[in-house]
Amino acid sequence: MSEKFKFVNEGAKRAFMDLAKDIRINFSGEIRRVQEGDDPLDDFKVLKGEWKGVIELRENGSPAYRALYCAKHLDTVYILHSFTKTSEKADRKEMDTALSRYKEMMVQVRDIIQAGAREAVYAASLCRSSTRQIT
């Protein structure tokens, strides 16, 4: 099953497009594999804690690169953030940006689910009212 692909916002898209071209191409291929239901072939890490469903694609070297995505919601692969890693330590600012975008994604997901529920209720009410008119 092929999943959709979406940047959570324009900042996420800009950050991804700012990656070195060869890294961007590689990460794009890895995300395409995820869209098709496969795991990435390259190094990746499943994040824990408040990061439910978030995967970090990793390209180590000097510099190192990261792309964080979430593939667990509404058959959509959401790209949260991408960045160039310049030190061995976790970059708190970059991870804070990713977490903020994760929370933004969850609001988007909830809104889509609620809109779908409202549409279902409306469709059911139309069916009931048309059934009453027929009888």
N, CA, C and O atoms as a GROMACS GRO file, in nm:
protein
  540
    1MET      N    1   0.084  -0.117   0.000
    1MET     CA    2   0.000   0.000   0.000
    1MET      C    3   0.089   0.124   0.000
    1MET      O    4   0.180   0.135   0.082
    2SER      N    5   0.064   0.215  -0.090
    2SER     CA    6   0.142   0.337  -0.098
    2SER      C    7   0.080   0.445  -0.009
    2SER      O    8  -0.040   0.470  -0.015
    3GLU      N    9   0.163   0.506   0.072
    3GLU     CA   10   0.116   0.611   0.159
    3GLU      C   11   0.144   0.746   0.096
    3GLU      O   12   0.227   0.759   0.006
    4LYS      N   13   0.072   0.847   0.144
    4LYS     CA   14   0.095   0.983   0.098
    4LYS      C   15   0.220   1.038   0.167
    4LYS      O   16   0.272   0.980   0.262
    5PHE      N   17   0.266   1.152   0.117
    5PHE     CA   18   0.384   1.219   0.168
    5PHE      C   19   0.348   1.365   0.189
    5PHE      O   20   0.282   1.426   0.105
    6LYS      N   21   0.390   1.421   0.303
    6LYS     CA   22   0.356   1.559   0.332
    6LYS      C   23   0.459   1.621   0.426
    6LYS      O   24   0.498   1.559   0.525
    7PHE      N   25   0.503   1.742   0.395
    7PHE     CA   26   0.581   1.819   0.491
    7PHE      C   27   0.483   1.877   0.589
    7PHE      O   28   0.376   1.925   0.550
    8VAL      N   29   0.516   1.875   0.717
    8VAL     CA   30   0.423   1.923   0.819
    8VAL      C   31   0.396   2.073   0.803
    8VAL      O   32   0.288   2.120   0.836
    9ASN      N   33   0.495   2.147   0.754
    9ASN     CA   34   0.476   2.289   0.726
    9ASN      C   35   0.586   2.335   0.628
    9ASN      O   36   0.671   2.256   0.588
   10GLU      N   37   0.582   2.462   0.591
   10GLU     CA   38   0.681   2.515   0.496
   10GLU      C   39   0.822   2.512   0.553
   10GLU      O   40   0.918   2.492   0.478
   11GLY      N   41   0.836   2.532   0.684
   11GLY     CA   42   0.968   2.526   0.747
   11GLY      C   43   1.030   2.388   0.732
   11GLY      O   44   1.150   2.376   0.708
   12ALA      N   45   0.949   2.285   0.746
   12ALA     CA   46   0.999   2.148   0.729
   12ALA      C   47   1.044   2.124   0.586
   12ALA      O   48   1.145   2.058   0.561
   13LYS      N   49   0.969   2.179   0.491
   13LYS     CA   50   1.006   2.165   0.350
   13LYS      C   51   1.137   2.239   0.321
   13LYS      O   52   1.226   2.185   0.255
   14ARG      N   53   1.149   2.362   0.371
   14ARG     CA   54   1.272   2.439   0.350
   14ARG      C   55   1.393   2.367   0.410
   14ARG      O   56   1.498   2.358   0.347
   15ALA      N   57   1.377   2.314   0.532
   15ALA     CA   58   1.488   2.245   0.597
   15ALA      C   59   1.531   2.124   0.515
   15ALA      O   60   1.651   2.097   0.501
   16PHE      N   61   1.434   2.050   0.461
   16PHE     CA   62   1.466   1.932   0.379
   16PHE      C   63   1.538   1.975   0.251
   16PHE      O   64   1.637   1.914   0.211
   17MET      N   65   1.487   2.079   0.187
   17MET     CA   66   1.546   2.125   0.062
   17MET      C   67   1.685   2.188   0.083
   17MET      O   68   1.764   2.195  -0.011
   18ASP      N   69   1.715   2.231   0.206
   18ASP     CA   70   1.845   2.288   0.237
   18ASP      C   71   1.954   2.183   0.258
   18ASP      O   72   2.072   2.217   0.265
   19LEU      N   73   1.916   2.057   0.268
   19LEU     CA   74   2.016   1.951   0.282
   19LEU      C   75   2.102   1.945   0.156
   19LEU      O   76   2.057   1.986   0.049
   20ALA      N   77   2.222   1.894   0.169
   20ALA     CA   78   2.308   1.873   0.052
   20ALA      C   79   2.232   1.785  -0.049
   20ALA      O   80   2.159   1.694  -0.009
   21LYS      N   81   2.248   1.813  -0.177
   21LYS     CA   82   2.170   1.745  -0.281
   21LYS      C   83   2.180   1.593  -0.273
   21LYS      O   84   2.078   1.525  -0.282
   22ASP      N   85   2.300   1.538  -0.256
   22ASP     CA   86   2.314   1.393  -0.252
   22ASP      C   87   2.244   1.334  -0.130
   22ASP      O   88   2.189   1.224  -0.137
   23ILE      N   89   2.246   1.405  -0.017
   23ILE     CA   90   2.178   1.360   0.104
   23ILE      C   91   2.027   1.366   0.083
   23ILE      O   92   1.954   1.273   0.120
   24ARG      N   93   1.981   1.475   0.025
   24ARG     CA   94   1.837   1.491  -0.003
   24ARG      C   95   1.787   1.379  -0.094
   24ARG      O   96   1.679   1.324  -0.072
   25ILE      N   97   1.864   1.346  -0.195
   25ILE     CA   98   1.825   1.238  -0.287
   25ILE      C   99   1.820   1.105  -0.211
   25ILE      O  100   1.726   1.027  -0.228
   26ASN      N  101   1.921   1.080  -0.129
   26ASN     CA  102   1.924   0.956  -0.051
   26ASN      C  103   1.805   0.948   0.044
   26ASN      O  104   1.736   0.847   0.048
   27PHE      N  105   1.782   1.054   0.122
   27PHE     CA  106   1.669   1.054   0.216
   27PHE      C  107   1.536   1.041   0.141
   27PHE      O  108   1.444   0.976   0.190
   28SER      N  109   1.525   1.103   0.024
   28SER     CA  110   1.402   1.091  -0.056
   28SER      C  111   1.375   0.945  -0.093
   28SER      O  112   1.261   0.898  -0.087
   29GLY      N  113   1.481   0.875  -0.131
   29GLY     CA  114   1.467   0.732  -0.163
   29GLY      C  115   1.425   0.651  -0.041
   29GLY      O  116   1.343   0.559  -0.052
   30GLU      N  117   1.480   0.684   0.074
   30GLU     CA  118   1.444   0.613   0.197
   30GLU      C  119   1.298   0.641   0.233
   30GLU      O  120   1.227   0.549   0.275
   31ILE      N  121   1.254   0.763   0.218
   31ILE     CA  122   1.115   0.798   0.248
   31ILE      C  123   1.021   0.729   0.149
   31ILE      O  124   0.911   0.688   0.185
   32ARG      N  125   1.064   0.717   0.025
   32ARG     CA  126   0.983   0.646  -0.075
   32ARG      C  127   0.965   0.499  -0.034
   32ARG      O  128   0.857   0.442  -0.050
   33ARG      N  129   1.070   0.439   0.019
   33ARG     CA  130   1.059   0.300   0.069
   33ARG      C  131   0.954   0.293   0.180
   33ARG      O  132   0.873   0.200   0.183
   34VAL      N  133   0.957   0.390   0.270
   34VAL     CA  134   0.859   0.393   0.380
   34VAL      C  135   0.718   0.410   0.324
   34VAL      O  136   0.625   0.345   0.372
   35GLN      N  137   0.702   0.494   0.223
   35GLN     CA  138   0.571   0.512   0.159
   35GLN      C  139   0.518   0.379   0.105
   35GLN      O  140   0.398   0.355   0.105
   36GLU      N  141   0.609   0.295   0.059
   36GLU     CA  142   0.570   0.165   0.003
   36GLU      C  143   0.555   0.056   0.109
   36GLU      O  144   0.526  -0.059   0.077
   37GLY      N  145   0.576   0.094   0.236
   37GLY     CA  146   0.557  -0.002   0.345
   37GLY      C  147   0.682  -0.075   0.389
   37GLY      O  148   0.674  -0.168   0.469
   38ASP      N  149   0.798  -0.035   0.337
   38ASP     CA  150   0.925  -0.099   0.372
   38ASP      C  151   1.002  -0.014   0.473
   38ASP      O  152   0.976   0.106   0.487
   39ASP      N  153   1.095  -0.076   0.543
   39ASP     CA  154   1.185  -0.003   0.631
   39ASP      C  155   1.294   0.064   0.546
   39ASP      O  156   1.324   0.017   0.436
   40PRO      N  157   1.352   0.172   0.597
   40PRO     CA  158   1.466   0.231   0.526
   40PRO      C  159   1.582   0.132   0.522
   40PRO      O  160   1.596   0.048   0.611
   41LEU      N  161   1.663   0.140   0.419
   41LEU     CA  162   1.782   0.054   0.408
   41LEU      C  163   1.898   0.110   0.488
   41LEU      O  164   1.978   0.035   0.544
   42ASP      N  165   1.908   0.243   0.493
   42ASP     CA  166   2.019   0.307   0.563
   42ASP      C  167   1.992   0.314   0.713
   42ASP      O  168   1.887   0.271   0.761
   43ASP      N  169   2.089   0.369   0.784
   43ASP     CA  170   2.082   0.383   0.929
   43ASP      C  171   1.961   0.467   0.968
   43ASP      O  172   1.938   0.575   0.914
   44PHE      N  173   1.883   0.415   1.064
   44PHE     CA  174   1.771   0.491   1.118
   44PHE      C  175   1.753   0.456   1.264
   44PHE      O  176   1.802   0.354   1.312
   45LYS      N  177   1.682   0.542   1.334
   45LYS     CA  178   1.661   0.524   1.477
   45LYS      C  179   1.515   0.554   1.508
   45LYS      O  180   1.461   0.657   1.467
   46VAL      N  181   1.451   0.464   1.581
   46VAL     CA  182   1.314   0.488   1.628
   46VAL      C  183   1.325   0.569   1.757
   46VAL      O  184   1.385   0.523   1.854
   47LEU      N  185   1.267   0.688   1.758
   47LEU     CA  186   1.276   0.773   1.876
   47LEU      C  187   1.176   0.727   1.981
   47LEU      O  188   1.072   0.670   1.948
   48LYS      N  189   1.209   0.752   2.106
   48LYS     CA  190   1.127   0.703   2.218
   48LYS      C  191   1.067   0.819   2.295
   48LYS      O  192   1.096   0.936   2.268
   49GLY      N  193   0.984   0.785   2.392
   49GLY     CA  194   0.923   0.886   2.478
   49GLY      C  195   0.809   0.957   2.408
   49GLY      O  196   0.720   0.893   2.352
   50GLU      N  197   0.813   1.088   2.412
   50GLU     CA  198   0.704   1.168   2.356
   50GLU      C  199   0.703   1.167   2.203
   50GLU      O  200   0.616   1.228   2.142
   51TRP      N  201   0.796   1.099   2.143
   51TRP     CA  202   0.811   1.095   1.997
   51TRP      C  203   0.738   0.976   1.934
   51TRP      O  204   0.791   0.914   1.841
   52LYS      N  205   0.622   0.943   1.979
   52LYS     CA  206   0.551   0.824   1.931
   52LYS      C  207   0.541   0.821   1.778
   52LYS      O  208   0.481   0.909   1.715
   53GLY      N  209   0.601   0.717   1.721
   53GLY     CA  210   0.593   0.697   1.576
   53GLY      C  211   0.695   0.773   1.495
   53GLY      O  212   0.688   0.771   1.372
   54VAL      N  213   0.790   0.841   1.559
   54VAL     CA  214   0.888   0.921   1.485
   54VAL      C  215   1.015   0.840   1.460
   54VAL      O  216   1.066   0.773   1.549
   55ILE      N  217   1.063   0.849   1.337
   55ILE     CA  218   1.184   0.780   1.293
   55ILE      C  219   1.285   0.887   1.250
   55ILE      O  220   1.250   0.986   1.187
   56GLU      N  221   1.410   0.864   1.286
   56GLU     CA  222   1.518   0.954   1.246
   56GLU      C  223   1.605   0.884   1.143
   56GLU      O  224   1.668   0.782   1.173
   57LEU      N  225   1.608   0.937   1.022
   57LEU     CA  226   1.702   0.889   0.920
   57LEU      C  227   1.837   0.951   0.953
   57LEU      O  228   1.846   1.069   0.988
   58ARG      N  229   1.943   0.870   0.940
   58ARG     CA  230   2.076   0.916   0.982
   58ARG      C  231   2.177   0.892   0.872
   58ARG      O  232   2.187   0.782   0.816
   59GLU      N  233   2.252   0.995   0.841
   59GLU     CA  234   2.366   0.984   0.750
   59GLU      C  235   2.485   1.037   0.827
   59GLU      O  236   2.502   1.158   0.841
   60ASN      N  237   2.568   0.946   0.876
   60ASN     CA  238   2.682   0.986   0.960
   60ASN      C  239   2.802   1.024   0.874
   60ASN      O  240   2.816   0.978   0.761
   61GLY      N  241   2.885   1.106   0.928
   61GLY     CA  242   3.003   1.155   0.859
   61GLY      C  243   3.038   1.291   0.917
   61GLY      O  244   2.996   1.325   1.027
   62SER      N  245   3.113   1.366   0.842
   62SER     CA  246   3.149   1.500   0.887
   62SER      C  247   3.124   1.597   0.772
   62SER      O  248   3.209   1.609   0.684
   63PRO      N  249   3.013   1.665   0.770
   63PRO     CA  250   2.909   1.668   0.874
   63PRO      C  251   2.815   1.548   0.862
   63PRO      O  252   2.817   1.474   0.763
   64ALA      N  253   2.733   1.532   0.963
   64ALA     CA  254   2.628   1.429   0.963
   64ALA      C  255   2.495   1.496   0.931
   64ALA      O  256   2.480   1.617   0.950
   65TYR      N  257   2.399   1.418   0.884
   65TYR     CA  258   2.268   1.471   0.846
   65TYR      C  259   2.158   1.389   0.912
   65TYR      O  260   2.174   1.269   0.937
   66ARG      N  261   2.047   1.456   0.938
   66ARG     CA  262   1.932   1.389   0.997
   66ARG      C  263   1.805   1.437   0.928
   66ARG      O  264   1.794   1.553   0.886
   67ALA      N  265   1.709   1.348   0.916
   67ALA     CA  266   1.573   1.383   0.874
   67ALA      C  267   1.478   1.305   0.964
   67ALA      O  268   1.493   1.184   0.980
   68LEU      N  269   1.382   1.374   1.023
   68LEU     CA  270   1.286   1.310   1.112
   68LEU      C  271   1.151   1.306   1.044
   68LEU      O  272   1.104   1.407   0.991
   69TYR      N  273   1.089   1.190   1.046
   69TYR     CA  274   0.957   1.176   0.986
   69TYR      C  275   0.870   1.090   1.074
   69TYR      O  276   0.919   1.019   1.162
   70CYS      N  277   0.742   1.097   1.050
   70CYS     CA  278   0.646   1.014   1.122
   70CYS      C  279   0.558   0.946   1.019
   70CYS      O  280   0.501   1.013   0.933
   71ALA      N  281   0.547   0.815   1.026
   71ALA     CA  282   0.474   0.740   0.924
   71ALA      C  283   0.356   0.665   0.983
   71ALA      O  284   0.313   0.565   0.925
   72LYS      N  285   0.303   0.709   1.094
   72LYS     CA  286   0.202   0.632   1.163
   72LYS      C  287   0.062   0.692   1.156
   72LYS      O  288  -0.030   0.639   1.219
   73HIS      N  289   0.042   0.801   1.083
   73HIS     CA  290  -0.085   0.870   1.092
   73HIS      C  291  -0.153   0.888   0.957
   73HIS      O  292  -0.096   0.945   0.864
   74LEU      N  293  -0.275   0.836   0.948
   74LEU     CA  294  -0.362   0.858   0.833
   74LEU      C  295  -0.297   0.821   0.700
   74LEU      O  296  -0.316   0.890   0.600
   75ASP      N  297  -0.221   0.713   0.699
   75ASP     CA  298  -0.154   0.668   0.577
   75ASP      C  299  -0.071   0.777   0.512
   75ASP      O  300  -0.062   0.784   0.389
   76THR      N  301  -0.012   0.862   0.593
   76THR     CA  302   0.070   0.973   0.544
   76THR      C  303   0.205   0.971   0.613
   76THR      O  304   0.214   0.955   0.735
   77VAL      N  305   0.310   0.987   0.534
   77VAL     CA  306   0.444   1.004   0.587
   77VAL      C  307   0.466   1.154   0.603
   77VAL      O  308   0.477   1.227   0.504
   78TYR      N  309   0.471   1.200   0.727
   78TYR     CA  310   0.490   1.342   0.756
   78TYR      C  311   0.639   1.368   0.780
   78TYR      O  312   0.700   1.304   0.866
   79ILE      N  313   0.697   1.460   0.705
   79ILE     CA  314   0.834   1.503   0.728
   79ILE      C  315   0.828   1.616   0.830
   79ILE      O  316   0.764   1.719   0.807
   80LEU      N  317   0.896   1.597   0.943
   80LEU     CA  318   0.892   1.694   1.051
   80LEU      C  319   1.007   1.794   1.044
   80LEU      O  320   0.986   1.915   1.057
   81HIS      N  321   1.129   1.744   1.023
   81HIS     CA  322   1.245   1.832   1.028
   81HIS      C  323   1.365   1.762   0.968
   81HIS      O  324   1.374   1.639   0.969
   82SER      N  325   1.457   1.840   0.917
   82SER     CA  326   1.584   1.790   0.864
   82SER      C  327   1.692   1.890   0.904
   82SER      O  328   1.666   2.009   0.915
   83PHE      N  329   1.812   1.839   0.925
   83PHE     CA  330   1.919   1.931   0.964
   83PHE      C  331   2.056   1.867   0.946
   83PHE      O  332   2.070   1.745   0.934
   84THR      N  333   2.156   1.954   0.943
   84THR     CA  334   2.295   1.912   0.940
   84THR      C  335   2.345   1.910   1.083
   84THR      O  336   2.335   2.010   1.154
   85LYS      N  337   2.399   1.798   1.122
   85LYS     CA  338   2.448   1.780   1.259
   85LYS      C  339   2.597   1.813   1.260
   85LYS      O  340   2.675   1.754   1.184
   86THR      N  341   2.636   1.906   1.346
   86THR     CA  342   2.775   1.953   1.344
   86THR      C  343   2.857   1.908   1.464
   86THR      O  344   2.976   1.936   1.471
   87SER      N  345   2.794   1.839   1.560
   87SER     CA  346   2.869   1.791   1.676
   87SER      C  347   2.821   1.652   1.713
   87SER      O  348   2.719   1.604   1.662
   88GLU      N  349   2.894   1.587   1.801
   88GLU     CA  350   2.858   1.452   1.845
   88GLU      C  351   2.734   1.452   1.933
   88GLU      O  352   2.660   1.354   1.937
   89LYS      N  353   2.711   1.561   2.003
   89LYS     CA  354   2.598   1.571   2.095
   89LYS      C  355   2.468   1.595   2.020
   89LYS      O  356   2.468   1.643   1.907
   90ALA      N  357   2.358   1.561   2.086
   90ALA     CA  358   2.227   1.592   2.030
   90ALA      C  359   2.211   1.743   2.024
   90ALA      O  360   2.247   1.814   2.118
   91ASP      N  361   2.157   1.792   1.914
   91ASP     CA  362   2.135   1.936   1.898
   91ASP      C  363   1.998   1.970   1.954
   91ASP      O  364   1.895   1.947   1.890
   92ARG      N  365   1.997   2.027   2.074
   92ARG     CA  366   1.872   2.054   2.146
   92ARG      C  367   1.780   2.145   2.065
   92ARG      O  368   1.659   2.122   2.062
   93LYS      N  369   1.835   2.249   2.000
   93LYS     CA  370   1.752   2.342   1.923
   93LYS      C  371   1.682   2.269   1.808
   93LYS      O  372   1.563   2.290   1.784
   94GLU      N  373   1.755   2.186   1.738
   94GLU     CA  374   1.697   2.112   1.624
   94GLU      C  375   1.590   2.014   1.672
   94GLU      O  376   1.485   2.000   1.610
   95MET      N  377   1.617   1.948   1.783
   95MET     CA  378   1.519   1.852   1.836
   95MET      C  379   1.396   1.925   1.890
   95MET      O  380   1.284   1.873   1.881
   96ASP      N  381   1.414   2.044   1.948
   96ASP     CA  382   1.299   2.123   1.993
   96ASP      C  383   1.213   2.165   1.874
   96ASP      O  384   1.090   2.164   1.882
   97THR      N  385   1.278   2.202   1.764
   97THR     CA  386   1.204   2.236   1.641
   97THR      C  387   1.125   2.116   1.593
   97THR      O  388   1.008   2.128   1.558
   98ALA      N  389   1.188   2.000   1.591
   98ALA     CA  390   1.121   1.878   1.546
   98ALA      C  391   1.003   1.844   1.637
   98ALA      O  392   0.897   1.805   1.589
   99LEU      N  393   1.020   1.858   1.768
   99LEU     CA  394   0.912   1.829   1.862
   99LEU      C  395   0.796   1.925   1.845
   99LEU      O  396   0.680   1.885   1.850
  100SER      N  397   0.826   2.051   1.823
  100SER     CA  398   0.721   2.150   1.797
  100SER      C  399   0.642   2.113   1.671
  100SER      O  400   0.519   2.124   1.669
  101ARG      N  401   0.711   2.069   1.569
  101ARG     CA  402   0.645   2.029   1.444
  101ARG      C  403   0.567   1.899   1.463
  101ARG      O  404   0.462   1.879   1.401
  102TYR      N  405   0.618   1.810   1.547
  102TYR     CA  406   0.544   1.687   1.578
  102TYR      C  407   0.409   1.723   1.642
  102TYR      O  408   0.305   1.668   1.605
  103LYS      N  409   0.411   1.816   1.736
  103LYS     CA  410   0.287   1.860   1.801
  103LYS      C  411   0.194   1.926   1.699
  103LYS      O  412   0.072   1.907   1.705
  104GLU      N  413   0.250   2.004   1.607
  104GLU     CA  414   0.171   2.065   1.500
  104GLU      C  415   0.107   1.957   1.413
  104GLU      O  416  -0.009   1.967   1.375
  105MET      N  417   0.185   1.853   1.381
  105MET     CA  418   0.133   1.743   1.301
  105MET      C  419   0.016   1.674   1.373
  105MET      O  420  -0.085   1.641   1.310
  106MET      N  421   0.030   1.654   1.503
  106MET     CA  422  -0.076   1.587   1.578
  106MET      C  423  -0.205   1.670   1.578
  106MET      O  424  -0.314   1.613   1.575
  107VAL      N  425  -0.194   1.802   1.581
  107VAL     CA  426  -0.313   1.888   1.570
  107VAL      C  427  -0.376   1.869   1.432
  107VAL      O  428  -0.499   1.858   1.420
  108GLN      N  429  -0.294   1.866   1.327
  108GLN     CA  430  -0.345   1.844   1.192
  108GLN      C  431  -0.416   1.710   1.182
  108GLN      O  432  -0.524   1.701   1.123
  109VAL      N  433  -0.357   1.606   1.238
  109VAL     CA  434  -0.416   1.472   1.235
  109VAL      C  435  -0.551   1.472   1.308
  109VAL      O  436  -0.649   1.418   1.257
  110ARG      N  437  -0.555   1.532   1.427
  110ARG     CA  438  -0.681   1.539   1.503
  110ARG      C  439  -0.789   1.614   1.424
  110ARG      O  440  -0.904   1.572   1.422
  111ASP      N  441  -0.750   1.724   1.360
  111ASP     CA  442  -0.847   1.802   1.281
  111ASP      C  443  -0.902   1.719   1.165
  111ASP      O  444  -1.022   1.724   1.138
  112ILE      N  445  -0.817   1.644   1.099
  112ILE     CA  446  -0.861   1.559   0.987
  112ILE      C  447  -0.955   1.450   1.038
  112ILE      O  448  -1.058   1.423   0.975
  113ILE      N  449  -0.920   1.388   1.150
  113ILE     CA  450  -1.006   1.283   1.206
  113ILE      C  451  -1.141   1.340   1.247
  113ILE      O  452  -1.245   1.279   1.219
  114GLN      N  453  -1.141   1.456   1.312
  114GLN     CA  454  -1.267   1.517   1.355
  114GLN      C  455  -1.352   1.559   1.236
  114GLN      O  456  -1.474   1.543   1.238
  115ALA      N  457  -1.289   1.612   1.131
  115ALA     CA  458  -1.363   1.650   1.010
  115ALA      C  459  -1.425   1.526   0.947
  115ALA      O  460  -1.539   1.530   0.901
  116GLY      N  461  -1.351   1.416   0.945
  116GLY     CA  462  -1.405   1.290   0.890
  116GLY      C  463  -1.522   1.240   0.971
  116GLY      O  464  -1.620   1.190   0.915
  117ALA      N  465  -1.514   1.252   1.104
  117ALA     CA  466  -1.624   1.209   1.190
  117ALA      C  467  -1.747   1.295   1.166
  117ALA      O  468  -1.859   1.244   1.160
  118ARG      N  469  -1.728   1.427   1.151
  118ARG     CA  470  -1.842   1.517   1.123
  118ARG      C  471  -1.907   1.482   0.989
  118ARG      O  472  -2.029   1.481   0.978
  119GLU      N  473  -1.824   1.452   0.889
  119GLU     CA  474  -1.878   1.414   0.757
  119GLU      C  475  -1.958   1.284   0.767
  119GLU      O  476  -2.062   1.271   0.704
  120ALA      N  477  -1.910   1.190   0.845
  120ALA     CA  478  -1.980   1.062   0.861
  120ALA      C  479  -2.115   1.084   0.929
  120ALA      O  480  -2.215   1.024   0.889
  121VAL      N  481  -2.119   1.168   1.031
  121VAL     CA  482  -2.244   1.196   1.101
  121VAL      C  483  -2.341   1.265   1.005
  121VAL      O  484  -2.460   1.232   1.002
  122TYR      N  485  -2.292   1.360   0.928
  122TYR     CA  486  -2.376   1.432   0.833
  122TYR      C  487  -2.430   1.335   0.727
  122TYR      O  488  -2.549   1.340   0.694
  123ALA      N  489  -2.345   1.248   0.674
  123ALA     CA  490  -2.389   1.151   0.573
  123ALA      C  491  -2.494   1.058   0.631
  123ALA      O  492  -2.592   1.025   0.564
  124ALA      N  493  -2.474   1.015   0.755
  124ALA     CA  494  -2.573   0.927   0.819
  124ALA      C  495  -2.706   1.000   0.837
  124ALA      O  496  -2.812   0.940   0.819
  125SER      N  497  -2.700   1.129   0.873
  125SER     CA  498  -2.825   1.204   0.890
  125SER      C  499  -2.896   1.221   0.757
  125SER      O  500  -3.019   1.219   0.753
  126LEU      N  501  -2.822   1.238   0.648
  126LEU     CA  502  -2.884   1.248   0.516
  126LEU      C  503  -2.952   1.117   0.479
  126LEU      O  504  -3.062   1.116   0.423
  127CYS      N  505  -2.886   1.006   0.510
  127CYS     CA  506  -2.946   0.874   0.480
  127CYS      C  507  -3.074   0.855   0.559
  127CYS      O  508  -3.173   0.806   0.506
  128ARG      N  509  -3.072   0.894   0.687
  128ARG     CA  510  -3.193   0.879   0.770
  128ARG      C  511  -3.306   0.968   0.718
  128ARG      O  512  -3.420   0.924   0.712
  129SER      N  513  -3.274   1.092   0.679
  129SER     CA  514  -3.379   1.182   0.634
  129SER      C  515  -3.435   1.139   0.499
  129SER      O  516  -3.555   1.154   0.474
  130SER      N  517  -3.351   1.085   0.410
  130SER     CA  518  -3.401   1.039   0.281
  130SER      C  519  -3.484   0.912   0.298
  130SER      O  520  -3.578   0.890   0.222
  131THR      N  521  -3.450   0.829   0.396
  131THR     CA  522  -3.527   0.708   0.424
  131THR      C  523  -3.666   0.747   0.475
  131THR      O  524  -3.766   0.685   0.438
  132ARG      N  525  -3.673   0.849   0.561
  132ARG     CA  526  -3.803   0.896   0.612
  132ARG      C  527  -3.891   0.949   0.500
  132ARG      O  528  -4.012   0.928   0.501
  133GLN      N  529  -3.832   1.017   0.402
  133GLN     CA  530  -3.910   1.074   0.292
  133GLN      C  531  -3.964   0.965   0.202
  133GLN      O  532  -4.072   0.981   0.144
  134ILE      N  533  -3.892   0.855   0.189
  134ILE     CA  534  -3.933   0.746   0.101
  134ILE      C  535  -4.050   0.671   0.160
  134ILE      O  536  -4.139   0.629   0.087
  135THR      N  537  -4.053   0.653   0.292
  135THR     CA  538  -4.158   0.572   0.354
  135THR      C  539  -4.286   0.645   0.374
  135THR      O  540  -4.382   0.588   0.426
   0.00000   0.00000   0.00000
